[in-house]
C-alpha cells in the first residue's frame, strides 16, 4: 500500500504506520527529482541519541518467494544504519529478511533488494515490514543527517510448488 508515499499516511490497518520519534522527524515530503512521483519518505535526524518510532506496514502474503525492493539516498552519520526488516506477525516475530545497513553519503537514488520466503506454516499468515535504526546500545543511538526512501515494492518471485 502506498509504495511511493504519494497518498497521505493515515495509519489505517494496511497503510504505513509512523510512530513518534525522539530527536528525529519522519514525514512525506515533495522532492522534484523523486524517481516515482513527487513524494518520498524522509527521515531527518538531529545530532543526538535517537529513539526512532515505529515505521511499518502490515502485510498478508501467501506462501512463496518474494523480493522487496526500493530506492534510497541521503547522508546519514551513525555507527549503525537503518534497515528494512520483514518479520512474521507470530509470537516469535521470526525474521524473514532484512536489508544491509543503510548509512553514509548516498548522493544518487540507489536501489536495494531483499529476497525472502514466506513459510508454509499457519503461524506466518501475517507479516510486518519495518524500517528500523539498527542500534544495539545507547552509544549507537547517536545519529545525524537525512535519508529518503521511495518505490518500496514487494513482488512474488515464485509461488509455492505443490
C-alpha positions as CSV (number, residue, x, y, z in Angstrom):
1,X,0.0,0.0,0.0
2,X,1.3,3.5,-0.9
3,X,4.7,2.3,-2.1
4,X,5.8,5.7,-3.4
5,X,4.3,7.7,-0.4
6,X,2.1,9.7,-2.7
7,X,-1.1,9.3,-0.6
8,X,-1.4,10.8,2.8
9,X,-0.3,8.4,5.6
10,X,-3.5,7.8,7.6
11,X,-2.3,5.0,9.9
12,X,-5.0,2.6,8.8
13,X,-4.6,-1.2,9.1
14,X,-2.7,-1.8,5.8
15,X,-1.2,1.7,5.4
16,X,2.1,2.9,6.7
17,X,2.2,3.4,10.4
18,X,4.5,6.1,11.7
19,X,5.0,6.4,15.4
20,X,6.5,9.3,17.3
21,X,10.3,9.6,17.3
22,X,12.6,11.4,19.7
23,X,15.2,13.6,18.1
24,X,14.0,12.7,14.6
25,X,11.3,13.7,12.2
26,X,9.6,11.3,9.8
27,X,7.4,12.7,7.1
28,X,6.5,12.5,3.4
29,X,7.9,15.4,1.5
30,X,7.8,16.7,-2.1
31,X,11.0,16.1,-4.0
32,X,11.2,17.4,-7.6
33,X,13.6,14.6,-8.7
34,X,11.8,11.7,-6.9
35,X,12.0,8.5,-9.0
36,X,8.3,7.8,-8.8
37,X,6.1,10.9,-8.5
38,X,6.6,13.8,-6.2
39,X,6.7,12.4,-2.6
40,X,9.2,10.4,-0.7
41,X,9.5,9.2,2.9
42,X,12.2,11.4,4.5
43,X,13.8,10.9,7.9
44,X,15.7,13.7,9.4
45,X,17.9,13.1,12.5
46,X,19.3,15.6,15.0
47,X,22.8,15.1,16.1
48,X,21.6,13.3,19.2
49,X,20.5,10.0,20.6
50,X,17.5,8.9,18.5
51,X,14.6,6.7,19.5
52,X,13.0,6.1,16.1
53,X,9.3,5.5,16.3
54,X,7.8,2.5,14.6
55,X,7.7,2.9,10.8
56,X,5.9,-0.2,9.5
57,X,3.2,-1.7,7.4
58,X,1.2,-4.9,8.0
59,X,1.3,-7.4,5.1
60,X,-0.7,-10.6,4.3
61,X,1.5,-12.5,1.8
62,X,0.8,-16.1,0.9
63,X,3.5,-18.8,1.0
64,X,6.2,-18.3,-1.6
65,X,9.4,-16.5,-2.6
66,X,9.4,-12.7,-2.8
67,X,11.6,-9.7,-3.4
68,X,11.3,-6.4,-1.6
69,X,12.9,-3.5,-3.5
70,X,13.2,0.2,-3.1
71,X,15.3,3.3,-3.5
72,X,17.2,5.4,-1.0
73,X,19.5,8.4,-0.9
74,X,20.8,10.9,1.7
75,X,23.6,11.5,4.2
76,X,23.5,9.5,7.4
77,X,26.2,9.7,10.1
78,X,25.8,6.8,12.6
79,X,27.7,3.8,13.9
80,X,24.8,1.7,12.9
81,X,22.4,2.4,10.0
82,X,18.8,1.9,9.1
83,X,17.5,-1.4,7.9
84,X,14.3,-2.6,6.2
85,X,13.2,-5.7,8.1
86,X,10.5,-8.3,7.3
87,X,9.1,-10.5,10.1
88,X,6.2,-12.9,10.7
89,X,3.5,-11.5,12.9
90,X,3.7,-14.5,15.2
91,X,4.8,-14.7,18.8
92,X,8.5,-15.2,17.9
93,X,8.5,-12.4,15.2
94,X,10.6,-14.7,13.0
95,X,12.9,-12.8,10.7
96,X,12.1,-13.4,7.0
97,X,14.7,-11.0,5.6
98,X,16.4,-7.6,6.1
99,X,18.4,-5.1,4.2
100,X,22.1,-4.3,4.7
101,X,22.6,-1.2,6.9
102,X,21.8,2.0,5.1
103,X,24.1,4.8,6.1
104,X,26.9,7.1,4.8
105,X,26.6,9.6,2.0
106,X,24.5,8.4,-1.0
107,X,24.0,11.2,-3.5
108,X,22.1,9.3,-6.2
109,X,18.9,7.3,-5.8
110,X,20.3,3.8,-5.0
111,X,18.4,0.5,-5.2
112,X,18.2,-2.1,-2.5
113,X,16.7,-5.6,-2.8
114,X,15.8,-8.2,-0.2
115,X,14.9,-11.7,-1.2
116,X,12.8,-13.6,1.3
117,X,10.5,-16.6,1.7
118,X,7.1,-16.7,3.4
119,X,6.9,-20.2,5.0
120,X,4.1,-22.6,4.6
121,X,3.2,-23.0,8.2
122,X,0.0,-21.5,9.5
123,X,1.7,-19.2,12.1
124,X,3.1,-16.8,9.5
125,X,-0.2,-15.7,7.8
126,X,0.6,-12.0,8.5
127,X,3.9,-10.2,8.2
128,X,5.4,-6.8,9.2
129,X,7.6,-4.6,7.1
130,X,9.5,-2.2,9.2
131,X,12.2,0.5,8.8
132,X,14.4,0.3,12.0
133,X,17.5,2.0,13.3
134,X,19.8,-0.9,14.0
135,X,21.3,0.5,17.2
136,X,22.2,-2.1,19.8
137,X,23.3,0.2,22.6
138,X,22.9,3.8,23.8
139,X,26.1,4.9,22.2
140,X,24.9,3.5,18.8
141,X,21.7,5.6,19.0
142,X,23.7,8.8,18.1
143,X,22.7,9.7,14.5
144,X,22.5,12.7,12.3
145,X,21.6,13.6,8.8
146,X,18.7,12.7,6.5
147,X,17.7,9.7,4.5
148,X,14.9,9.4,1.9
149,X,13.1,6.4,0.5
150,X,10.9,5.8,-2.5
151,X,9.4,3.0,-4.6
152,X,9.0,0.4,-1.8
153,X,7.6,-2.7,-3.6
154,X,7.1,-6.4,-2.9
155,X,6.8,-8.8,-5.8
156,X,6.3,-12.5,-5.8
157,X,9.3,-14.3,-7.5
158,X,7.8,-17.7,-7.4
159,X,4.7,-19.4,-6.0
160,X,5.0,-22.5,-3.8
161,X,5.1,-25.8,-5.6
162,X,2.7,-28.4,-4.6
